[in-house]
Amino acid sequence: MPRTVMITGAAGNLGRAVAQVFASEGDTLVLVDRSTEALVRAFGEAGAQRVLVDVDLLDGAQVDAAVASVTDRHGGIDVLCNLAGGFSMGAPVHSTQEADWQRMQDLNVRTVLNTARAVVPGMVQRKHGKIVNVGANAALRGAAGMGAYVASKAQVLRLTETMAAELREHGINVNCVLPSIIDTPENRANMPDADPKRWVKPTQLAAVIAFLASDAAAAVHGACLPVTGLS
C-alpha cells in the first residue's frame, strides 16, 4: 500500500537517493529542504505524488505548519526520514566557540526534535509509523577536532533509542543508520587523496533506510546500524 514519506534534507545527495527508492515503491514523497529552487533542481516541479516543502527545520512553527498541511492533503505522515544535518571539523573541545557548538546542535539535533514534535503525535493517533534518523559512525567514539560534531550525532543515537522505547507500544518503529564517509562529489573534492571506493554510496545507504522503513523491519526497534562500506 502506498505511503506518505517525509524526507528532510531531500535536495542533497543522500536525499535524492532516498527519494528515488521510495518513489520506485509508489509512495507519495514530501520533500523538505531550505529552498524550493534546490528542490525543483533536484526533482522537478511538484506533482500529485511529489510535494515540495520549503521550510526552516530550526523553526518549529514552520515545521508544524508544513506537517499540518501535508496531513490535511494526504492523511498523515507514514514514514519520516531525518536526513538533514551538517558536519564540520573544529577546534579542540576546550577552545570550541559557542557558535560552533550550537551550529552542530542545531543542524543535527534540533532538526530531529522539531520534526518529531510535528510528526509523532499523528503517528501515535494512527498507531503506526516508521522513523529513520541519520547518525554517524563517528559518533561511536571521540575524535580530535570533532567534539561538537561527534557530541551532536551521539545525541541522535540516544534520541533514537529513547524514542524507540517510548513509541514501540504505539506501533511506531524508530531506528537509525550510522554512515561513514558518503561518496559524494563534495567529499571527493574535499578529500582528493582518499579512495572513494571505500566509502558508502548514497544508494547503498538509501537501501538500508528503505529497509528500516519497511514491514520487513517491523520487529526492529532502536537499532543504530553502521553502514560503512569498506572503511
C-alpha positions as a Python dict, from the first residue, in 0.01 Angstrom:
ca = {
    (1, 'M'): (0, 0, 0),
    (2, 'P'): (149, 341, -94),
    (3, 'R'): (266, 553, 196),
    (4, 'T'): (334, 919, 257),
    (5, 'V'): (707, 960, 319),
    (6, 'M'): (863, 1280, 455),
    (7, 'I'): (1232, 1326, 374),
    (8, 'T'): (1427, 1615, 524),
    (9, 'G'): (1742, 1737, 353),
    (10, 'A'): (1583, 1598, 38),
    (11, 'A'): (1775, 1808, -215),
    (12, 'G'): (2111, 1667, -103),
    (13, 'N'): (2293, 1368, -246),
    (14, 'L'): (2152, 1124, 7),
    (15, 'G'): (1807, 1282, -6),
    (16, 'R'): (1784, 1229, -380),
    (17, 'A'): (1887, 864, -345),
    (18, 'V'): (1637, 800, -66),
    (19, 'A'): (1359, 973, -260),
    (20, 'Q'): (1429, 754, -563),
    (21, 'V'): (1390, 435, -359),
    (22, 'F'): (1056, 536, -212),
    (23, 'A'): (931, 674, -543),
    (24, 'S'): (1005, 339, -704),
    (25, 'E'): (770, 183, -449),
    (26, 'G'): (488, 417, -548),
    (27, 'D'): (495, 625, -229),
    (28, 'T'): (394, 990, -207),
    (29, 'L'): (703, 1198, -129),
    (30, 'V'): (708, 1502, 99),
    (31, 'L'): (1044, 1652, 4),
    (32, 'V'): (1171, 1901, 260),
    (33, 'D'): (1463, 2141, 220),
    (34, 'R'): (1552, 2504, 280),
    (35, 'S'): (1492, 2618, -78),
    (36, 'T'): (1218, 2548, -329),
    (37, 'E'): (1469, 2622, -605),
    (38, 'A'): (1702, 2348, -479),
    (39, 'L'): (1413, 2103, -462),
    (40, 'V'): (1300, 2185, -815),
    (41, 'R'): (1656, 2141, -945),
    (42, 'A'): (1673, 1801, -777),
    (43, 'F'): (1324, 1668, -853),
    (44, 'G'): (1144, 1893, -1098),
    (45, 'E'): (813, 2060, -1024),
    (46, 'A'): (571, 1932, -761),
    (47, 'G'): (313, 1676, -865),
    (48, 'A'): (39, 1451, -733),
    (49, 'Q'): (292, 1220, -565),
    (50, 'R'): (566, 1476, -505),
    (51, 'V'): (517, 1758, -254),
    (52, 'L'): (793, 2018, -232),
    (53, 'V'): (822, 2185, 109),
    (54, 'D'): (1046, 2487, 163),
    (55, 'V'): (1087, 2508, 540),
    (56, 'D'): (1343, 2608, 801),
    (57, 'L'): (1371, 2298, 1018),
    (58, 'L'): (1505, 2512, 1305),
    (59, 'D'): (1170, 2694, 1319),
    (60, 'G'): (930, 2464, 1499),
    (61, 'A'): (626, 2666, 1396),
    (62, 'Q'): (718, 2630, 1028),
    (63, 'V'): (765, 2256, 1067),
    (64, 'D'): (432, 2221, 1248),
    (65, 'A'): (253, 2416, 974),
    (66, 'A'): (411, 2212, 696),
    (67, 'V'): (319, 1880, 858),
    (68, 'A'): (-36, 2001, 925),
    (69, 'S'): (-75, 2097, 559),
    (70, 'V'): (50, 1758, 439),
    (71, 'T'): (-175, 1580, 688),
    (72, 'D'): (-479, 1769, 557),
    (73, 'R'): (-397, 1669, 199),
    (74, 'H'): (-265, 1316, 242),
    (75, 'G'): (-394, 1192, 575),
    (76, 'G'): (-69, 1196, 771),
    (77, 'I'): (297, 1102, 754),
    (78, 'D'): (364, 728, 747),
    (79, 'V'): (744, 743, 724),
    (80, 'L'): (979, 1016, 848),
    (81, 'C'): (1339, 1013, 726),
    (82, 'N'): (1551, 1265, 916),
    (83, 'L'): (1838, 1321, 673),
    (84, 'A'): (1903, 1691, 733),
    (85, 'G'): (2224, 1765, 922),
    (86, 'G'): (2573, 1902, 893),
    (87, 'F'): (2939, 1830, 954),
    (88, 'S'): (3240, 2040, 1040),
    (89, 'M'): (3583, 1987, 1187),
    (90, 'G'): (3677, 2233, 1454),
    (91, 'A'): (3895, 2342, 1741),
    (92, 'P'): (3978, 2123, 2042),
    (93, 'V'): (3694, 2093, 2290),
    (94, 'H'): (3848, 2341, 2535),
    (95, 'S'): (3858, 2616, 2272),
    (96, 'T'): (3539, 2540, 2080),
    (97, 'Q'): (3338, 2857, 2039),
    (98, 'E'): (2975, 2866, 2148),
    (99, 'A'): (2857, 2944, 1796),
    (100, 'D'): (3040, 2641, 1652),
    (101, 'W'): (2898, 2413, 1921),
    (102, 'Q'): (2546, 2548, 1871),
    (103, 'R'): (2560, 2510, 1494),
    (104, 'M'): (2616, 2136, 1523),
    (105, 'Q'): (2343, 2111, 1785),
    (106, 'D'): (2103, 2297, 1559),
    (107, 'L'): (2173, 2106, 1239),
    (108, 'N'): (2195, 1758, 1387),
    (109, 'V'): (1972, 1760, 1697),
    (110, 'R'): (1715, 2041, 1677),
    (111, 'T'): (1609, 1934, 1330),
    (112, 'V'): (1525, 1587, 1463),
    (113, 'L'): (1344, 1726, 1766),
    (114, 'N'): (1133, 1965, 1560),
    (115, 'T'): (1022, 1703, 1309),
    (116, 'A'): (949, 1457, 1589),
    (117, 'R'): (729, 1709, 1770),
    (118, 'A'): (536, 1773, 1449),
    (119, 'V'): (505, 1419, 1313),
    (120, 'V'): (491, 1178, 1608),
    (121, 'P'): (151, 1283, 1755),
    (122, 'G'): (-19, 1190, 1427),
    (123, 'M'): (162, 857, 1415),
    (124, 'V'): (55, 785, 1774),
    (125, 'Q'): (-304, 868, 1686),
    (126, 'R'): (-299, 635, 1384),
    (127, 'K'): (-97, 371, 1575),
    (128, 'H'): (162, 319, 1304),
    (129, 'G'): (470, 486, 1165),
    (130, 'K'): (836, 450, 1079),
    (131, 'I'): (1110, 696, 1173),
    (132, 'V'): (1466, 661, 1044),
    (133, 'N'): (1731, 902, 1170),
    (134, 'V'): (2078, 955, 1025),
    (135, 'G'): (2350, 945, 1287),
    (136, 'A'): (2717, 889, 1214),
    (137, 'N'): (2959, 601, 1267),
    (138, 'A'): (3199, 864, 1404),
    (139, 'A'): (2957, 918, 1694),
    (140, 'L'): (3055, 582, 1843),
    (141, 'R'): (3381, 725, 1974),
    (142, 'G'): (3553, 1058, 2027),
    (143, 'A'): (3791, 1204, 1770),
    (144, 'A'): (4026, 1501, 1787),
    (145, 'G'): (3886, 1816, 1631),
    (146, 'M'): (3537, 1670, 1603),
    (147, 'G'): (3398, 1730, 1951),
    (148, 'A'): (3094, 1937, 1854),
    (149, 'Y'): (3002, 1710, 1565),
    (150, 'V'): (3054, 1382, 1749),
    (151, 'A'): (2859, 1504, 2052),
    (152, 'S'): (2564, 1612, 1838),
    (153, 'K'): (2548, 1287, 1643),
    (154, 'A'): (2584, 1086, 1964),
    (155, 'Q'): (2269, 1261, 2083),
    (156, 'V'): (2092, 1137, 1771),
    (157, 'L'): (2179, 779, 1869),
    (158, 'R'): (2046, 820, 2222),
    (159, 'L'): (1734, 1003, 2099),
    (160, 'T'): (1670, 717, 1856),
    (161, 'E'): (1694, 461, 2135),
    (162, 'T'): (1477, 668, 2367),
    (163, 'M'): (1208, 735, 2107),
    (164, 'A'): (1203, 365, 2018),
    (165, 'A'): (1141, 276, 2383),
    (166, 'E'): (867, 538, 2409),
    (167, 'L'): (688, 464, 2083),
    (168, 'R'): (713, 91, 2015),
    (169, 'E'): (389, 20, 2203),
    (170, 'H'): (216, 269, 1970),
    (171, 'G'): (309, 72, 1659),
    (172, 'I'): (594, 305, 1567),
    (173, 'N'): (945, 189, 1476),
    (174, 'V'): (1234, 429, 1538),
    (175, 'N'): (1578, 334, 1410),
    (176, 'C'): (1899, 496, 1293),
    (177, 'V'): (2173, 448, 1035),
    (178, 'L'): (2537, 526, 1108),
    (179, 'P'): (2720, 604, 784),
    (180, 'S'): (3090, 656, 746),
    (181, 'I'): (3206, 894, 472),
    (182, 'I'): (2945, 908, 198),
    (183, 'D'): (3067, 903, -160),
    (184, 'T'): (2952, 1244, -285),
    (185, 'P'): (3107, 1489, -532),
    (186, 'E'): (3168, 1730, -244),
    (187, 'N'): (3357, 1473, -37),
    (188, 'R'): (3564, 1368, -339),
    (189, 'A'): (3659, 1731, -397),
    (190, 'N'): (3745, 1790, -30),
    (191, 'M'): (3950, 1469, 2),
    (192, 'P'): (4122, 1423, -335),
    (193, 'D'): (4382, 1180, -198),
    (194, 'A'): (4128, 943, -44),
    (195, 'D'): (3994, 629, -209),
    (196, 'P'): (3617, 681, -257),
    (197, 'K'): (3570, 313, -343),
    (198, 'R'): (3599, 251, 32),
    (199, 'W'): (3317, 492, 115),
    (200, 'V'): (2948, 413, 132),
    (201, 'K'): (2745, 511, -173),
    (202, 'P'): (2424, 713, -127),
    (203, 'T'): (2228, 436, -299),
    (204, 'Q'): (2363, 179, -54),
    (205, 'L'): (2267, 391, 244),
    (206, 'A'): (1928, 465, 91),
    (207, 'A'): (1859, 92, 60),
    (208, 'V'): (1920, 40, 432),
    (209, 'I'): (1697, 337, 519),
    (210, 'A'): (1422, 193, 300),
    (211, 'F'): (1457, -145, 473),
    (212, 'L'): (1419, 14, 817),
    (213, 'A'): (1104, 188, 691),
    (214, 'S'): (958, -136, 554),
    (215, 'D'): (730, -400, 700),
    (216, 'A'): (1029, -636, 693),
    (217, 'A'): (1176, -433, 981),
    (218, 'A'): (859, -440, 1191),
    (219, 'A'): (1043, -616, 1475),
    (220, 'V'): (1339, -374, 1474),
    (221, 'H'): (1327, -101, 1739),
    (222, 'G'): (1607, 131, 1849),
    (223, 'A'): (1871, -16, 1619),
    (224, 'C'): (2167, 204, 1522),
    (225, 'L'): (2311, 27, 1218),
    (226, 'P'): (2665, 103, 1092),
    (227, 'V'): (2665, 146, 713),
    (228, 'T'): (3031, 198, 635),
    (229, 'G'): (3123, 49, 300),
    (230, 'L'): (3482, -72, 316),
    (231, 'S'): (3603, 196, 556),
}
